[in-house]
């Protein structure tokens, strides 16, 4: 089987030769530290997966269409203030943030441009037109034949956007939470505008006759104690618009819809399933100790999981890593589960630990069968 056949079979509970070996990605600083631990200096983000011998990366499978479904045009990105180890920048989404120059992780917002109806209609709503030419790749005509090729080997996901996550970034969590109560009609207008953007773009891309392996959405509306928006408001404001997006996808035969939401998703997972979002990714384990087995028991095979290997275990001893790989093995065999680190691999994971994890994953989940060559395992004597 090629990588696309293997991926689709695994998510549809069909016979598969082995589990895909993949990852979510790595913090930029992770490779910096790994070079100090023996990673060749020539290895960067563009070459790390080939060096490790991954089948593909989950990061970017929704970028293969070249479609941009956020703001168009973007705001100018520029440094506004240098504070030594930190700097204040304006991001392409118009938000001003304070970030560290190294080990930046999540930058801290200091000022939002989107604050009220006036700024929404002046700066943001005009940038959410699905017809602007900057949203579509210049080599569109060259891409379409690959989209239509049912025998291709590469995985191609559509971009479905985010109805809450985008607004949370642009406004800030507290400001957006207040809008839900102070001006729900405006909140509805913003969500509807975003949905119009996503539906319009999906209809345009799907009209090419492309055969897509799924659609990926991004929300990040949960934290370690649960959702940032109540299930009541979720059902009232978001679910009708999720349904509009899912209806378009189903009309064109796209039945796999994944959603990236960090944090504790227990209360929202059944609502996402209800509207047709059926893959949770990257399924963080977190301090709340989520478990893929628990979700399979609670939600059945309708819910697929990609991710779900606790990054904290990668920081520990090798025996613990091997034990977790083996523990997840039966769920991999059942199908509907493609495991990898439950977020970007952080810089405090030692290179030797990650390579050991990779070796165990290839042996247990990949069954040592038809694996891509791994120069990393060979060079570090782990093959």
C-alpha positions as a Markdown table, in Angstrom:
| # | Residue | x | y | z |
|---|---|---|---|---|
| 1 | Unk | 0.0 | 0.0 | 0.0 |
| 2 | Unk | 1.1 | 3.6 | -0.6 |
| 3 | Unk | 0.9 | 6.2 | 2.1 |
| 4 | Unk | -2.5 | 7.5 | 0.9 |
| 5 | Unk | -4.1 | 4.1 | 0.7 |
| 6 | Unk | -2.7 | 3.2 | 4.2 |
| 7 | Unk | -3.9 | 6.5 | 5.7 |
| 8 | Unk | -7.5 | 6.2 | 4.3 |
| 9 | Unk | -7.8 | 2.5 | 5.1 |
| 10 | Unk | -6.7 | 3.1 | 8.7 |
| 11 | Unk | -9.3 | 5.9 | 9.2 |
| 12 | Unk | -12.1 | 3.8 | 7.6 |
| 13 | Unk | -11.4 | 0.6 | 9.7 |
| 14 | Unk | -10.5 | -1.2 | 6.5 |
| 15 | Unk | -7.7 | -3.9 | 6.2 |
| 16 | Unk | -4.3 | -2.2 | 6.2 |
| 17 | Unk | -0.8 | -3.6 | 5.9 |
| 18 | Unk | 0.4 | -1.4 | 8.8 |
| 19 | Unk | -0.2 | 1.8 | 10.6 |
| 20 | Unk | 1.2 | 5.0 | 9.1 |
| 21 | Unk | 4.3 | 6.3 | 10.8 |
| 22 | Unk | 3.8 | 10.1 | 11.1 |
| 23 | Unk | 4.2 | 13.0 | 13.4 |
| 24 | Unk | 2.5 | 16.4 | 14.2 |
| 25 | Unk | 5.8 | 18.4 | 14.0 |
| 26 | Unk | 8.5 | 20.0 | 16.1 |
| 27 | Unk | 9.1 | 23.3 | 17.8 |
| 28 | Unk | 11.8 | 25.2 | 16.0 |
| 29 | Unk | 13.9 | 25.2 | 19.1 |
| 30 | Unk | 13.7 | 21.4 | 19.3 |
| 31 | Unk | 16.0 | 21.0 | 16.3 |
| 32 | Unk | 18.4 | 23.6 | 17.8 |
| 33 | Unk | 18.8 | 21.5 | 20.9 |
| 34 | Unk | 18.9 | 18.3 | 19.0 |
| 35 | Unk | 21.8 | 19.6 | 16.9 |
| 36 | Unk | 23.8 | 19.9 | 20.2 |
| 37 | Unk | 22.9 | 16.2 | 20.8 |
| 38 | Unk | 24.1 | 15.0 | 17.5 |
| 39 | Unk | 21.5 | 15.9 | 14.9 |
| 40 | Unk | 23.4 | 16.8 | 11.7 |
| 41 | Unk | 23.6 | 20.5 | 11.2 |
| 42 | Unk | 22.1 | 20.1 | 7.7 |
| 43 | Unk | 18.8 | 18.7 | 9.0 |
| 44 | Unk | 16.0 | 21.3 | 9.2 |
| 45 | Unk | 12.2 | 21.4 | 9.1 |
| 46 | Unk | 12.2 | 20.6 | 5.4 |
| 47 | Unk | 14.3 | 17.5 | 5.7 |
| 48 | Unk | 13.7 | 16.2 | 9.3 |
| 49 | Unk | 10.9 | 13.7 | 8.3 |
| 50 | Unk | 12.9 | 12.1 | 5.5 |
| 51 | Unk | 15.8 | 11.9 | 7.9 |
| 52 | Unk | 13.6 | 10.1 | 10.5 |
| 53 | Unk | 11.9 | 7.9 | 7.9 |
| 54 | Unk | 8.4 | 9.2 | 8.4 |
| 55 | Unk | 5.7 | 8.2 | 5.8 |
| 56 | Unk | 4.4 | 11.8 | 5.9 |
| 57 | Unk | 3.8 | 14.6 | 8.3 |
| 58 | Unk | 0.4 | 15.6 | 9.6 |
| 59 | Unk | 1.6 | 19.2 | 9.7 |
| 60 | Unk | 0.7 | 20.7 | 6.4 |
| 61 | Unk | -1.5 | 18.1 | 4.8 |
| 62 | Unk | -4.1 | 20.8 | 4.5 |
| 63 | Unk | -1.5 | 23.1 | 2.9 |
| 64 | Unk | -1.1 | 20.9 | -0.2 |
| 65 | Unk | -3.9 | 22.7 | -2.1 |
| 66 | Unk | -2.1 | 26.0 | -1.7 |
| 67 | Unk | -5.4 | 27.6 | -0.5 |
| 68 | Unk | -5.4 | 30.5 | 2.0 |
| 69 | Unk | -8.6 | 30.7 | 4.0 |
| 70 | Unk | -7.7 | 33.4 | 6.5 |
| 71 | Unk | -7.4 | 37.2 | 6.0 |
| 72 | Unk | -6.6 | 38.4 | 2.5 |
| 73 | Unk | -4.8 | 40.6 | 2.3 |
| 74 | Unk | -2.8 | 40.0 | 5.4 |
| 75 | Unk | -1.6 | 42.9 | 7.6 |
| 76 | Unk | 2.1 | 43.8 | 7.4 |
| 77 | Unk | 4.2 | 41.9 | 9.8 |
| 78 | Unk | 6.8 | 44.1 | 11.5 |
| 79 | Unk | 8.8 | 44.6 | 14.6 |
| 80 | Unk | 7.3 | 47.5 | 16.6 |
| 81 | Unk | 9.6 | 47.5 | 19.6 |
| 82 | Unk | 12.8 | 45.8 | 20.6 |
| 83 | Unk | 13.0 | 44.8 | 24.3 |
| 84 | Unk | 16.2 | 42.9 | 24.4 |
| 85 | Unk | 15.3 | 39.2 | 24.8 |
| 86 | Unk | 11.8 | 40.1 | 23.7 |
| 87 | Unk | 10.2 | 42.1 | 20.9 |
| 88 | Unk | 6.7 | 43.5 | 20.2 |
| 89 | Unk | 5.6 | 42.6 | 16.7 |
| 90 | Unk | 2.5 | 43.2 | 14.6 |
| 91 | Unk | 1.4 | 39.8 | 13.3 |
| 92 | Unk | -0.2 | 39.2 | 9.8 |
| 93 | Unk | -3.5 | 39.0 | 11.6 |
| 94 | Unk | -3.2 | 42.5 | 12.9 |
| 95 | Unk | -2.6 | 41.5 | 16.6 |
| 96 | Unk | 0.3 | 43.0 | 18.4 |
| 97 | Unk | 2.1 | 40.5 | 20.6 |
| 98 | Unk | 5.1 | 40.3 | 22.9 |
| 99 | Unk | 7.3 | 37.3 | 22.1 |
| 100 | Unk | 10.7 | 36.0 | 23.1 |
| 101 | Unk | 13.3 | 36.0 | 20.4 |
| 102 | Unk | 14.2 | 32.4 | 21.3 |
| 103 | Unk | 12.1 | 29.7 | 22.8 |
| 104 | Unk | 9.1 | 31.9 | 22.0 |
| 105 | Unk | 6.3 | 29.2 | 22.4 |
| 106 | Unk | 3.0 | 31.1 | 22.5 |
| 107 | Unk | 3.4 | 34.9 | 22.2 |
| 108 | Unk | 1.5 | 37.2 | 24.6 |
| 109 | Unk | -1.0 | 39.5 | 23.0 |
| 110 | Unk | -0.6 | 43.2 | 24.0 |
| 111 | Unk | -3.1 | 44.9 | 21.7 |
| 112 | Unk | -5.9 | 43.7 | 19.4 |
| 113 | Unk | -7.1 | 45.7 | 16.4 |
| 114 | Unk | -10.5 | 43.9 | 16.4 |
| 115 | Unk | -12.3 | 45.5 | 19.3 |
| 116 | Unk | -15.8 | 46.5 | 18.2 |
| 117 | Unk | -18.3 | 46.4 | 15.3 |
| 118 | Unk | -16.5 | 49.4 | 13.6 |
| 119 | Unk | -13.1 | 47.8 | 13.5 |
| 120 | Unk | -14.7 | 44.5 | 12.4 |
| 121 | Unk | -16.3 | 46.1 | 9.4 |
| 122 | Unk | -13.3 | 48.3 | 8.6 |
| 123 | Unk | -10.4 | 46.0 | 9.0 |
| 124 | Unk | -11.6 | 42.4 | 9.1 |
| 125 | Unk | -14.8 | 41.7 | 7.2 |
| 126 | Unk | -13.5 | 43.1 | 3.9 |
| 127 | Unk | -10.6 | 40.7 | 4.2 |
| 128 | Unk | -12.9 | 37.7 | 4.3 |
| 129 | Unk | -14.1 | 37.6 | 0.8 |
| 130 | Unk | -13.9 | 34.1 | -0.7 |
| 131 | Unk | -13.4 | 35.5 | -4.2 |
| 132 | Unk | -10.1 | 37.5 | -3.8 |
| 133 | Unk | -7.4 | 36.1 | -6.1 |
| 134 | Unk | -4.8 | 36.0 | -3.4 |
| 135 | Unk | -6.5 | 33.0 | -1.8 |
| 136 | Unk | -5.7 | 30.6 | -4.6 |
| 137 | Unk | -2.4 | 29.4 | -5.9 |
| 138 | Unk | -0.9 | 30.8 | -9.0 |
| 139 | Unk | -0.2 | 27.3 | -10.3 |
| 140 | Unk | -3.9 | 26.3 | -9.9 |
| 141 | Unk | -4.1 | 24.7 | -13.3 |
| 142 | Unk | -1.1 | 22.5 | -12.6 |
| 143 | Unk | -2.5 | 21.3 | -9.3 |
| 144 | Unk | -6.0 | 20.3 | -10.4 |
| 145 | Unk | -4.9 | 17.2 | -12.3 |
| 146 | Unk | -3.3 | 15.8 | -9.2 |
| 147 | Unk | -6.4 | 16.6 | -7.2 |
| 148 | Unk | -8.5 | 14.6 | -9.7 |
| 149 | Unk | -6.1 | 11.6 | -9.8 |
| 150 | Unk | -7.8 | 8.8 | -7.9 |
| 151 | Unk | -4.6 | 6.7 | -8.1 |
| 152 | Unk | -2.2 | 9.3 | -6.7 |
| 153 | Unk | -0.1 | 8.5 | -3.6 |
| 154 | Unk | -0.1 | 11.8 | -1.8 |
| 155 | Unk | -2.6 | 12.7 | 0.8 |
| 156 | Unk | -4.6 | 16.0 | 0.1 |
| 157 | Unk | -6.8 | 17.6 | 2.7 |
| 158 | Unk | -9.0 | 20.7 | 2.2 |
| 159 | Unk | -8.9 | 23.6 | 4.6 |
| 160 | Unk | -12.1 | 24.1 | 6.5 |
| 161 | Unk | -11.0 | 27.0 | 8.7 |
| 162 | Unk | -12.3 | 27.7 | 12.3 |
| 163 | Unk | -15.5 | 29.4 | 13.4 |
| 164 | Unk | -14.3 | 30.3 | 16.9 |
| 165 | Unk | -10.5 | 29.9 | 16.8 |
| 166 | Unk | -9.9 | 32.6 | 14.3 |
| 167 | Unk | -12.0 | 35.1 | 16.2 |
| 168 | Unk | -10.3 | 34.2 | 19.5 |
| 169 | Unk | -7.0 | 35.0 | 18.0 |
| 170 | Unk | -8.1 | 38.3 | 16.4 |
| 171 | Unk | -10.0 | 39.6 | 19.5 |
| 172 | Unk | -8.5 | 37.8 | 22.5 |
| 173 | Unk | -10.4 | 35.2 | 24.6 |
| 174 | Unk | -11.8 | 37.6 | 27.2 |
| 175 | Unk | -13.0 | 40.1 | 24.6 |
| 176 | Unk | -14.7 | 37.4 | 22.5 |
| 177 | Unk | -16.3 | 35.9 | 25.6 |
| 178 | Unk | -17.9 | 39.3 | 26.5 |
| 179 | Unk | -19.2 | 39.7 | 23.0 |
| 180 | Unk | -21.2 | 36.5 | 23.4 |
| 181 | Unk | -23.2 | 38.1 | 26.2 |
| 182 | Unk | -23.0 | 41.8 | 25.3 |
| 183 | Unk | -23.6 | 41.6 | 21.6 |
| 184 | Unk | -24.6 | 38.1 | 20.5 |
| 185 | Unk | -26.0 | 39.4 | 17.1 |
| 186 | Unk | -22.5 | 40.7 | 16.3 |
| 187 | Unk | -20.9 | 37.4 | 17.3 |
| 188 | Unk | -23.4 | 35.6 | 15.0 |
| 189 | Unk | -22.5 | 38.0 | 12.2 |
| 190 | Unk | -18.8 | 37.2 | 12.5 |
| 191 | Unk | -19.3 | 33.5 | 12.7 |
| 192 | Unk | -21.6 | 33.6 | 9.7 |
| 193 | Unk | -19.1 | 35.7 | 7.7 |
| 194 | Unk | -16.4 | 33.1 | 8.4 |
| 195 | Unk | -18.6 | 30.3 | 7.4 |
| 196 | Unk | -19.5 | 32.1 | 4.2 |
| 197 | Unk | -15.8 | 32.3 | 3.5 |
| 198 | Unk | -15.1 | 28.7 | 4.1 |
| 199 | Unk | -18.2 | 27.4 | 2.2 |
| 200 | Unk | -17.5 | 29.7 | -0.8 |
| 201 | Unk | -13.9 | 28.5 | -1.0 |
| 202 | Unk | -14.7 | 24.8 | -0.5 |
| 203 | Unk | -17.4 | 25.0 | -3.2 |
| 204 | Unk | -14.9 | 26.6 | -5.6 |
| 205 | Unk | -12.2 | 24.0 | -5.0 |
| 206 | Unk | -14.6 | 21.0 | -5.0 |
| 207 | Unk | -16.1 | 22.2 | -8.3 |
| 208 | Unk | -12.9 | 21.1 | -9.9 |
| 209 | Unk | -13.8 | 17.5 | -9.5 |
| 210 | Unk | -10.9 | 16.9 | -7.1 |
| 211 | Unk | -10.9 | 13.8 | -5.0 |
| 212 | Unk | -9.9 | 14.9 | -1.5 |
| 213 | Unk | -8.9 | 12.6 | 1.4 |
| 214 | Unk | -10.5 | 14.8 | 4.0 |
| 215 | Unk | -11.0 | 18.4 | 5.3 |
| 216 | Unk | -9.1 | 19.8 | 8.3 |
| 217 | Unk | -10.4 | 22.5 | 10.7 |
| 218 | Unk | -8.7 | 24.4 | 13.5 |
| 219 | Unk | -10.4 | 25.7 | 16.6 |
| 220 | Unk | -8.3 | 25.6 | 19.8 |
| 221 | Unk | -11.3 | 26.4 | 22.0 |
| 222 | Unk | -10.4 | 24.3 | 25.0 |
| 223 | Unk | -7.9 | 24.4 | 27.8 |
| 224 | Unk | -6.9 | 22.0 | 30.6 |
| 225 | Unk | -10.3 | 22.3 | 32.4 |
| 226 | Unk | -12.6 | 22.2 | 29.4 |
| 227 | Unk | -14.0 | 24.5 | 26.7 |
| 228 | Unk | -13.6 | 28.2 | 26.4 |
| 229 | Unk | -17.2 | 28.5 | 25.1 |
| 230 | Unk | -20.1 | 26.8 | 26.9 |
| 231 | Unk | -21.7 | 23.8 | 25.2 |
| 232 | Unk | -24.9 | 25.8 | 25.2 |
| 233 | Unk | -23.4 | 28.6 | 23.1 |
| 234 | Unk | -21.5 | 26.1 | 21.0 |
| 235 | Unk | -24.8 | 24.5 | 20.0 |
| 236 | Unk | -26.5 | 27.8 | 19.5 |
| 237 | Unk | -24.0 | 29.8 | 17.5 |
| 238 | Unk | -21.5 | 27.3 | 16.0 |
| 239 | Unk | -23.2 | 24.0 | 15.2 |
| 240 | Unk | -25.6 | 25.4 | 12.5 |
| 241 | Unk | -22.6 | 26.8 | 10.6 |
| 242 | Unk | -20.5 | 23.6 | 11.1 |
| 243 | Unk | -23.4 | 21.8 | 9.5 |
| 244 | Unk | -23.3 | 24.2 | 6.4 |
| 245 | Unk | -19.6 | 23.3 | 6.0 |
| 246 | Unk | -20.1 | 19.6 | 6.5 |
| 247 | Unk | -23.1 | 19.5 | 4.1 |
| 248 | Unk | -20.8 | 20.9 | 1.3 |
| 249 | Unk | -18.2 | 18.3 | 2.1 |
| 250 | Unk | -20.6 | 15.4 | 2.2 |
| 251 | Unk | -22.2 | 16.5 | -1.1 |
| 252 | Unk | -18.9 | 16.1 | -2.8 |
| 253 | Unk | -18.0 | 12.8 | -1.1 |
| 254 | Unk | -15.6 | 14.0 | 1.6 |
| 255 | Unk | -16.4 | 12.0 | 4.7 |
| 256 | Unk | -13.3 | 12.5 | 6.9 |
| 257 | Unk | -13.3 | 15.8 | 8.7 |
| 258 | Unk | -10.6 | 16.4 | 11.3 |
| 259 | Unk | -10.4 | 19.1 | 13.9 |
| 260 | Unk | -7.3 | 20.5 | 15.7 |
| 261 | Unk | -8.3 | 21.5 | 19.2 |
| 262 | Unk | -5.8 | 21.4 | 22.1 |
| 263 | Unk | -6.9 | 21.0 | 25.7 |
| 264 | Unk | -9.7 | 19.0 | 27.3 |
| 265 | Unk | -12.3 | 18.3 | 24.6 |
| 266 | Unk | -14.6 | 15.9 | 26.5 |
| 267 | Unk | -17.6 | 18.2 | 26.6 |
| 268 | Unk | -17.4 | 19.3 | 22.9 |
| 269 | Unk | -16.4 | 16.0 | 21.3 |
| 270 | Unk | -19.9 | 14.6 | 21.2 |
| 271 | Unk | -21.2 | 17.9 | 19.6 |
| 272 | Unk | -18.5 | 17.8 | 16.9 |
| 273 | Unk | -19.5 | 14.2 | 16.2 |
| 274 | Unk | -23.1 | 15.2 | 16.0 |
| 275 | Unk | -22.4 | 17.7 | 13.1 |
| 276 | Unk | -20.0 | 15.3 | 11.3 |
| 277 | Unk | -16.5 | 16.2 | 12.5 |
| 278 | Unk | -15.2 | 12.7 | 13.1 |
| 279 | Unk | -11.4 | 13.0 | 13.7 |
| 280 | Unk | -9.9 | 14.6 | 16.9 |
| 281 | Unk | -6.3 | 15.8 | 16.4 |
| 282 | Unk | -3.7 | 16.0 | 18.0 |
| 283 | Unk | -5.7 | 14.6 | 21.0 |
| 284 | Unk | -3.7 | 16.0 | 23.9 |
| 285 | Unk | -3.2 | 13.9 | 26.9 |
| 286 | Unk | -2.4 | 16.8 | 29.3 |
| 287 | Unk | -2.7 | 17.1 | 33.0 |
| 288 | Unk | -6.3 | 15.8 | 32.8 |
| 289 | Unk | -4.9 | 12.4 | 31.6 |
| 290 | Unk | -7.0 | 12.0 | 28.5 |
| 291 | Unk | -6.8 | 8.5 | 27.0 |
| 292 | Unk | -7.6 | 7.3 | 23.4 |
| 293 | Unk | -9.0 | 4.0 | 24.9 |
| 294 | Unk | -11.4 | 6.0 | 27.1 |
| 295 | Unk | -12.7 | 8.0 | 24.1 |
| 296 | Unk | -13.1 | 4.8 | 22.0 |
| 297 | Unk | -15.2 | 3.3 | 24.8 |
| 298 | Unk | -17.3 | 6.5 | 25.2 |
| 299 | Unk | -17.8 | 7.5 | 21.6 |
| 300 | Unk | -17.3 | 4.3 | 19.6 |
| 301 | Unk | -15.8 | 3.9 | 16.2 |
| 302 | Unk | -17.6 | 7.0 | 14.8 |
| 303 | Unk | -14.7 | 9.0 | 16.5 |
| 304 | Unk | -11.3 | 8.6 | 15.0 |
| 305 | Unk | -8.1 | 9.8 | 16.7 |
| 306 | Unk | -4.8 | 11.1 | 15.3 |
| 307 | Unk | -2.2 | 11.8 | 17.9 |
| 308 | Unk | -2.7 | 10.8 | 21.5 |
| 309 | Unk | 0.9 | 9.8 | 22.6 |
| 310 | Unk | 1.7 | 11.7 | 25.7 |
| 311 | Unk | 4.6 | 14.1 | 25.0 |
| 312 | Unk | 5.5 | 14.0 | 28.7 |
| 313 | Unk | 6.3 | 10.3 | 28.4 |
| 314 | Unk | 8.9 | 11.2 | 25.7 |
| 315 | Unk | 10.8 | 13.2 | 28.4 |
| 316 | Unk | 11.0 | 10.1 | 30.7 |
| 317 | Unk | 12.8 | 6.8 | 30.7 |
| 318 | Unk | 13.1 | 4.5 | 27.7 |
| 319 | Unk | 11.1 | 1.7 | 29.5 |
| 320 | Unk | 8.1 | 4.1 | 29.9 |
| 321 | Unk | 8.3 | 5.0 | 26.2 |
| 322 | Unk | 8.3 | 1.3 | 25.1 |
| 323 | Unk | 5.5 | 0.5 | 27.5 |
| 324 | Unk | 3.2 | 3.3 | 26.1 |
| 325 | Unk | 3.9 | 2.3 | 22.5 |
| 326 | Unk | 3.0 | -1.3 | 23.3 |
| 327 | Unk | -0.1 | -0.2 | 25.3 |
| 328 | Unk | -1.5 | 1.6 | 22.3 |
| 329 | Unk | -0.8 | -1.2 | 20.0 |
| 330 | Unk | -4.2 | -3.0 | 20.3 |
| 331 | Unk | -6.1 | 0.2 | 19.5 |
| 332 | Unk | -3.9 | 0.8 | 16.5 |
| 333 | Unk | -4.9 | -2.7 | 15.3 |
| 334 | Unk | -8.6 | -2.0 | 15.8 |
| 335 | Unk | -8.3 | 0.9 | 13.4 |
| 336 | Unk | -9.5 | 4.5 | 13.4 |
| 337 | Unk | -6.4 | 5.5 | 15.4 |
| 338 | Unk | -3.1 | 6.9 | 14.0 |
| 339 | Unk | -0.8 | 7.7 | 17.0 |
| 340 | Unk | 1.9 | 10.2 | 17.3 |
| 341 | Unk | 3.1 | 12.8 | 19.8 |
| 342 | Unk | 0.1 | 14.7 | 21.1 |
| 343 | Unk | 1.4 | 18.1 | 20.0 |
| 344 | Unk | 4.6 | 19.5 | 18.5 |
| 345 | Unk | 7.6 | 17.7 | 20.0 |
| 346 | Unk | 9.0 | 20.1 | 22.6 |
| 347 | Unk | 12.7 | 21.0 | 23.0 |
| 348 | Unk | 13.1 | 19.3 | 26.3 |
| 349 | Unk | 12.6 | 15.9 | 24.7 |
| 350 | Unk | 16.1 | 14.4 | 24.3 |
| 351 | Unk | 17.0 | 13.3 | 20.8 |
| 352 | Unk | 17.9 | 9.8 | 22.0 |
| 353 | Unk | 14.4 | 9.4 | 23.5 |
| 354 | Unk | 12.7 | 10.4 | 20.4 |
| 355 | Unk | 14.7 | 8.1 | 18.2 |
| 356 | Unk | 14.0 | 5.3 | 20.6 |
| 357 | Unk | 10.3 | 6.1 | 20.5 |
| 358 | Unk | 10.5 | 6.1 | 16.7 |
| 359 | Unk | 12.2 | 2.7 | 16.6 |
| 360 | Unk | 9.6 | 1.2 | 18.9 |
| 361 | Unk | 6.7 | 2.8 | 16.9 |
| 362 | Unk | 8.1 | 1.4 | 13.7 |
| 363 | Unk | 8.4 | -2.1 | 15.2 |
| 364 | Unk | 5.0 | -2.2 | 17.0 |
| 365 | Unk | 2.7 | 0.1 | 15.1 |
| 366 | Unk | 4.5 | -0.3 | 11.8 |
| 367 | Unk | 5.2 | -4.0 | 12.4 |
| 368 | Unk | 8.6 | -3.6 | 10.7 |
| 369 | Unk | 6.8 | -3.8 | 7.4 |
| 370 | Unk | 7.4 | -1.7 | 4.2 |
| 371 | Unk | 8.9 | 1.1 | 6.3 |
| 372 | Unk | 10.7 | 4.1 | 4.7 |
| 373 | Unk | 14.5 | 4.1 | 5.3 |
| 374 | Unk | 15.5 | 6.0 | 8.4 |
| 375 | Unk | 18.9 | 7.5 | 8.1 |
| 376 | Unk | 18.6 | 8.8 | 11.7 |
| 377 | Unk | 18.1 | 5.3 | 13.2 |
| 378 | Unk | 20.9 | 3.9 | 11.1 |
| 379 | Unk | 23.4 | 6.7 | 12.0 |
| 380 | Unk | 22.6 | 6.4 | 15.7 |
| 381 | Unk | 22.9 | 2.6 | 15.7 |
| 382 | Unk | 19.2 | 1.9 | 16.4 |
| 383 | Unk | 18.3 | -0.1 | 13.4 |
